Amino acid sequence: MIAIASLLDNTTSQRVSDLTSNLEDKFGLSGVKITPYPHLTALTAEVPDMDELKEYLELTCLETRKITVRTTGLGVFPGKNPVIFIPVLRTPPLNDLHGRLHRDIAEMSTEMGVYYNPNLWLPHISLALGDTTPEILGPVLSYLCDFNFNWEITLDNLTIMQKCGDFFLKDDEFRFGKRELIS
């Protein structure tokens, strides 16, 4: 299973990295580092022909302009290991890109991650996952309440991430916008 995501701009990436490092120092939470790059996941899929996927993403990114999104507040996906995240507000440009990606990649995939269906997708930036517990949730949220999560982020890429051992690592990255010809 691969993930199609947008890596975050340098400023936001540093903010998220600082927060996750603080959560590791104060609460021992490091599970989010399974993906070492702060990102926004668009979908997960099982794609047999990676060359076809890469060609599709290259063409899609050539036609896509940078997208500005906003975040606000904190969210929790409950469970035995709750996920703590920063919600990303859905906008028409983000929804259009996501819907197109989901529709087109579904045609070349043998399996799609159910939570990334356009009707269910909740775009977010994960701060803690995998090693959280319901018991630590209160103290972590209390700590995070001291921070402002009203951010503006520019998305300018689509990145393929693949599972490599215990981590999801960057396989290939495609930038939005037309390429300049160098003469």
TORFIKOL-142435 format. One record per residue (C-alpha): residue number from 1; residue in one letter; x, y, z. Coordinates in pm, whole numbers, plus 50000, padded with zeros to 5 digits. Example, Ala and Ser with C-alpha at 12.3 -4.5 7.8 and 13.67 -1.06 7.14 Angstrom:
BEGIN
vexvex fiba 1, dogu A, c1 51230, c2 49550, c3 50780 .
vexvex fiba 2, dogu S, c1 51367, c2 49894, c3 50714 .
***
This chain:
BEGIN
vexvex fiba 1, dogu M, c1 50000, c2 50000, c3 50000 .
vexvex fiba 2, dogu I, c1 50133, c2 50342, c3 49905 .
vexvex fiba 3, dogu A, c1 50022, c2 50686, c3 50018 .
vexvex fiba 4, dogu I, c1 49976, c2 50992, c3 49801 .
vexvex fiba 5, dogu A, c1 50040, c2 51299, c3 50016 .
vexvex fiba 6, dogu S, c1 50149, c2 51661, c3 50003 .
vexvex fiba 7, dogu L, c1 50461, c2 51740, c3 50200 .
vexvex fiba 8, dogu L, c1 50419, c2 52061, c3 50397 .
vexvex fiba 9, dogu D, c1 50604, c2 52385, c3 50327 .
vexvex fiba 10, dogu N, c1 50925, c2 52446, c3 50526 .
vexvex fiba 11, dogu T, c1 50768, c2 52677, c3 50786 .
vexvex fiba 12, dogu T, c1 50476, c2 52446, c3 50863 .
vexvex fiba 13, dogu S, c1 50697, c2 52140, c3 50849 .
vexvex fiba 14, dogu Q, c1 50924, c2 52293, c3 51113 .
vexvex fiba 15, dogu R, c1 50624, c2 52383, c3 51333 .
vexvex fiba 16, dogu V, c1 50493, c2 52027, c3 51316 .
vexvex fiba 17, dogu S, c1 50838, c2 51876, c3 51376 .
vexvex fiba 18, dogu D, c1 50887, c2 52100, c3 51680 .
vexvex fiba 19, dogu L, c1 50549, c2 51993, c3 51820 .
vexvex fiba 20, dogu T, c1 50610, c2 51622, c3 51763 .
vexvex fiba 21, dogu S, c1 50956, c2 51651, c3 51921 .
vexvex fiba 22, dogu N, c1 50798, c2 51822, c3 52224 .
vexvex fiba 23, dogu L, c1 50539, c2 51542, c3 52248 .
vexvex fiba 24, dogu E, c1 50820, c2 51287, c3 52237 .
vexvex fiba 25, dogu D, c1 51021, c2 51471, c3 52506 .
vexvex fiba 26, dogu K, c1 50727, c2 51534, c3 52740 .
vexvex fiba 27, dogu F, c1 50511, c2 51224, c3 52685 .
vexvex fiba 28, dogu G, c1 50732, c2 50968, c3 52509 .
vexvex fiba 29, dogu L, c1 50517, c2 50979, c3 52194 .
vexvex fiba 30, dogu S, c1 50720, c2 50903, c3 51883 .
vexvex fiba 31, dogu G, c1 50484, c2 50684, c3 51676 .
vexvex fiba 32, dogu V, c1 50404, c2 50967, c3 51435 .
vexvex fiba 33, dogu K, c1 50764, c2 50951, c3 51316 .
vexvex fiba 34, dogu I, c1 50674, c2 50638, c3 51118 .
vexvex fiba 35, dogu T, c1 50649, c2 50900, c3 50843 .
vexvex fiba 36, dogu P, c1 50942, c2 51132, c3 50903 .
vexvex fiba 37, dogu Y, c1 50802, c2 51417, c3 50691 .
vexvex fiba 38, dogu P, c1 50508, c2 51631, c3 50806 .
vexvex fiba 39, dogu H, c1 50241, c2 51587, c3 50541 .
vexvex fiba 40, dogu L, c1 49876, c2 51583, c3 50443 .
vexvex fiba 41, dogu T, c1 49763, c2 51244, c3 50307 .
vexvex fiba 42, dogu A, c1 49524, c2 51251, c3 50011 .
vexvex fiba 43, dogu L, c1 49476, c2 50875, c3 49980 .
vexvex fiba 44, dogu T, c1 49622, c2 50530, c3 50018 .
vexvex fiba 45, dogu A, c1 49609, c2 50270, c3 49744 .
vexvex fiba 46, dogu E, c1 49748, c2 49944, c3 49616 .
vexvex fiba 47, dogu V, c1 49885, c2 50031, c3 49271 .
vexvex fiba 48, dogu P, c1 50036, c2 49746, c3 49064 .
vexvex fiba 49, dogu D, c1 50187, c2 49971, c3 48793 .
vexvex fiba 50, dogu M, c1 50395, c2 50240, c3 48962 .
vexvex fiba 51, dogu D, c1 50516, c2 50378, c3 48627 .
vexvex fiba 52, dogu E, c1 50155, c2 50446, c3 48528 .
vexvex fiba 53, dogu L, c1 50092, c2 50618, c3 48862 .
vexvex fiba 54, dogu K, c1 50404, c2 50834, c3 48833 .
vexvex fiba 55, dogu E, c1 50313, c2 50940, c3 48479 .
vexvex fiba 56, dogu Y, c1 49961, c2 51027, c3 48595 .
vexvex fiba 57, dogu L, c1 50090, c2 51232, c3 48894 .
vexvex fiba 58, dogu E, c1 50340, c2 51418, c3 48676 .
vexvex fiba 59, dogu L, c1 50067, c2 51519, c3 48430 .
vexvex fiba 60, dogu T, c1 49821, c2 51605, c3 48707 .
vexvex fiba 61, dogu C, c1 50076, c2 51826, c3 48883 .
vexvex fiba 62, dogu L, c1 50158, c2 52010, c3 48560 .
vexvex fiba 63, dogu E, c1 49791, c2 52116, c3 48548 .
vexvex fiba 64, dogu T, c1 49758, c2 52197, c3 48919 .
vexvex fiba 65, dogu R, c1 49824, c2 52534, c3 49082 .
vexvex fiba 66, dogu K, c1 49937, c2 52576, c3 49439 .
vexvex fiba 67, dogu I, c1 49651, c2 52540, c3 49687 .
vexvex fiba 68, dogu T, c1 49625, c2 52747, c3 50004 .
vexvex fiba 69, dogu V, c1 49455, c2 52573, c3 50295 .
vexvex fiba 70, dogu R, c1 49390, c2 52665, c3 50655 .
vexvex fiba 71, dogu T, c1 49402, c2 52465, c3 50974 .
vexvex fiba 72, dogu T, c1 49222, c2 52522, c3 51298 .
vexvex fiba 73, dogu G, c1 49200, c2 52355, c3 51636 .
vexvex fiba 74, dogu L, c1 49278, c2 51997, c3 51729 .
vexvex fiba 75, dogu G, c1 49106, c2 51670, c3 51655 .
vexvex fiba 76, dogu V, c1 49109, c2 51315, c3 51783 .
vexvex fiba 77, dogu F, c1 49031, c2 50990, c3 51606 .
vexvex fiba 78, dogu P, c1 48926, c2 50775, c3 51904 .
vexvex fiba 79, dogu G, c1 49025, c2 50416, c3 51968 .
vexvex fiba 80, dogu K, c1 49269, c2 50200, c3 52158 .
vexvex fiba 81, dogu N, c1 49548, c2 50421, c3 52019 .
vexvex fiba 82, dogu P, c1 49384, c2 50760, c3 51957 .
vexvex fiba 83, dogu V, c1 49525, c2 50979, c3 51681 .
vexvex fiba 84, dogu I, c1 49578, c2 51345, c3 51769 .
vexvex fiba 85, dogu F, c1 49575, c2 51576, c3 51469 .
vexvex fiba 86, dogu I, c1 49535, c2 51928, c3 51335 .
vexvex fiba 87, dogu P, c1 49228, c2 51946, c3 51106 .
vexvex fiba 88, dogu V, c1 49273, c2 52097, c3 50760 .
vexvex fiba 89, dogu L, c1 48965, c2 52283, c3 50641 .
vexvex fiba 90, dogu R, c1 48828, c2 52154, c3 50312 .
vexvex fiba 91, dogu T, c1 48803, c2 52409, c3 50030 .
vexvex fiba 92, dogu P, c1 48669, c2 52374, c3 49674 .
vexvex fiba 93, dogu P, c1 49022, c2 52360, c3 49520 .
vexvex fiba 94, dogu L, c1 49134, c2 52097, c3 49773 .
vexvex fiba 95, dogu N, c1 48815, c2 51896, c3 49725 .
vexvex fiba 96, dogu D, c1 48850, c2 51915, c3 49345 .
vexvex fiba 97, dogu L, c1 49208, c2 51787, c3 49352 .
vexvex fiba 98, dogu H, c1 49128, c2 51515, c3 49602 .
vexvex fiba 99, dogu G, c1 48819, c2 51399, c3 49411 .
vexvex fiba 100, dogu R, c1 49012, c2 51384, c3 49083 .
vexvex fiba 101, dogu L, c1 49301, c2 51192, c3 49244 .
vexvex fiba 102, dogu H, c1 49066, c2 50945, c3 49412 .
vexvex fiba 103, dogu R, c1 48863, c2 50883, c3 49096 .
vexvex fiba 104, dogu D, c1 49161, c2 50842, c3 48864 .
vexvex fiba 105, dogu I, c1 49388, c2 50643, c3 49097 .
vexvex fiba 106, dogu A, c1 49099, c2 50410, c3 49185 .
vexvex fiba 107, dogu E, c1 49095, c2 50306, c3 48816 .
vexvex fiba 108, dogu M, c1 49460, c2 50195, c3 48832 .
vexvex fiba 109, dogu S, c1 49441, c2 50042, c3 49182 .
vexvex fiba 110, dogu T, c1 49344, c2 49704, c3 49317 .
vexvex fiba 111, dogu E, c1 49254, c2 49855, c3 49655 .
vexvex fiba 112, dogu M, c1 49184, c2 50203, c3 49795 .
vexvex fiba 113, dogu G, c1 49201, c2 50311, c3 50160 .
vexvex fiba 114, dogu V, c1 48838, c2 50346, c3 50274 .
vexvex fiba 115, dogu Y, c1 48892, c2 50655, c3 50492 .
vexvex fiba 116, dogu Y, c1 49016, c2 50852, c3 50193 .
vexvex fiba 117, dogu N, c1 48691, c2 50822, c3 49999 .
vexvex fiba 118, dogu P, c1 48583, c2 51181, c3 49913 .
vexvex fiba 119, dogu N, c1 48268, c2 51138, c3 50128 .
vexvex fiba 120, dogu L, c1 48469, c2 51031, c3 50435 .
vexvex fiba 121, dogu W, c1 48803, c2 51209, c3 50397 .
vexvex fiba 122, dogu L, c1 48901, c2 51435, c3 50685 .
vexvex fiba 123, dogu P, c1 49225, c2 51606, c3 50581 .
vexvex fiba 124, dogu H, c1 49458, c2 51645, c3 50876 .
vexvex fiba 125, dogu I, c1 49815, c2 51673, c3 50997 .
vexvex fiba 126, dogu S, c1 49897, c2 51400, c3 51250 .
vexvex fiba 127, dogu L, c1 50074, c2 51497, c3 51571 .
vexvex fiba 128, dogu A, c1 50053, c2 51167, c3 51760 .
vexvex fiba 129, dogu L, c1 49954, c2 50818, c3 51649 .
vexvex fiba 130, dogu G, c1 50027, c2 50455, c3 51713 .
vexvex fiba 131, dogu D, c1 50172, c2 50487, c3 52062 .
vexvex fiba 132, dogu T, c1 49899, c2 50695, c3 52227 .
vexvex fiba 133, dogu T, c1 49651, c2 50565, c3 52484 .
vexvex fiba 134, dogu P, c1 49320, c2 50699, c3 52611 .
vexvex fiba 135, dogu E, c1 49492, c2 50764, c3 52946 .
vexvex fiba 136, dogu I, c1 49755, c2 50998, c3 52797 .
vexvex fiba 137, dogu L, c1 49503, c2 51180, c3 52577 .
vexvex fiba 138, dogu G, c1 49395, c2 51430, c3 52846 .
vexvex fiba 139, dogu P, c1 49745, c2 51544, c3 52945 .
vexvex fiba 140, dogu V, c1 49858, c2 51569, c3 52581 .
vexvex fiba 141, dogu L, c1 49553, c2 51774, c3 52478 .
vexvex fiba 142, dogu S, c1 49595, c2 51994, c3 52784 .
vexvex fiba 143, dogu Y, c1 49955, c2 52061, c3 52679 .
vexvex fiba 144, dogu L, c1 49860, c2 52128, c3 52315 .
vexvex fiba 145, dogu C, c1 49588, c2 52377, c3 52418 .
vexvex fiba 146, dogu D, c1 49862, c2 52634, c3 52476 .
vexvex fiba 147, dogu F, c1 49937, c2 52646, c3 52102 .
vexvex fiba 148, dogu N, c1 49765, c2 52829, c3 51816 .
vexvex fiba 149, dogu F, c1 49668, c2 52600, c3 51528 .
vexvex fiba 150, dogu N, c1 49518, c2 52864, c3 51298 .
vexvex fiba 151, dogu W, c1 49770, c2 52825, c3 51019 .
vexvex fiba 152, dogu E, c1 49775, c2 52902, c3 50649 .
vexvex fiba 153, dogu I, c1 49961, c2 52643, c3 50440 .
vexvex fiba 154, dogu T, c1 50049, c2 52636, c3 50072 .
vexvex fiba 155, dogu L, c1 50037, c2 52291, c3 49914 .
vexvex fiba 156, dogu D, c1 50263, c2 52267, c3 49609 .
vexvex fiba 157, dogu N, c1 50331, c2 51897, c3 49557 .
vexvex fiba 158, dogu L, c1 50209, c2 51541, c3 49545 .
vexvex fiba 159, dogu T, c1 50443, c2 51283, c3 49691 .
vexvex fiba 160, dogu I, c1 50436, c2 50904, c3 49677 .
vexvex fiba 161, dogu M, c1 50528, c2 50745, c3 50009 .
vexvex fiba 162, dogu Q, c1 50599, c2 50374, c3 50041 .
vexvex fiba 163, dogu K, c1 50643, c2 50148, c3 50341 .
vexvex fiba 164, dogu C, c1 51011, c2 50068, c3 50390 .
vexvex fiba 165, dogu G, c1 51065, c2 49853, c3 50698 .
vexvex fiba 166, dogu D, c1 50897, c2 50035, c3 50986 .
vexvex fiba 167, dogu F, c1 50870, c2 50368, c3 50804 .
vexvex fiba 168, dogu F, c1 50681, c2 50535, c3 50520 .
vexvex fiba 169, dogu L, c1 50946, c2 50705, c3 50308 .
vexvex fiba 170, dogu K, c1 50934, c2 50936, c3 50010 .
vexvex fiba 171, dogu D, c1 50949, c2 50749, c3 49680 .
vexvex fiba 172, dogu D, c1 50893, c2 51034, c3 49436 .
vexvex fiba 173, dogu E, c1 50775, c2 51397, c3 49452 .
vexvex fiba 174, dogu F, c1 50590, c2 51598, c3 49185 .
vexvex fiba 175, dogu R, c1 50560, c2 51978, c3 49200 .
vexvex fiba 176, dogu F, c1 50252, c2 52175, c3 49096 .
vexvex fiba 177, dogu G, c1 50264, c2 52404, c3 48796 .
vexvex fiba 178, dogu K, c1 50403, c2 52419, c3 48447 .
vexvex fiba 179, dogu R, c1 50774, c2 52353, c3 48404 .
vexvex fiba 180, dogu E, c1 50998, c2 52627, c3 48267 .
vexvex fiba 181, dogu L, c1 51200, c2 52543, c3 47957 .
vexvex fiba 182, dogu I, c1 51568, c2 52606, c3 48012 .
vexvex fiba 183, dogu S, c1 51750, c2 52711, c3 47695 .
***
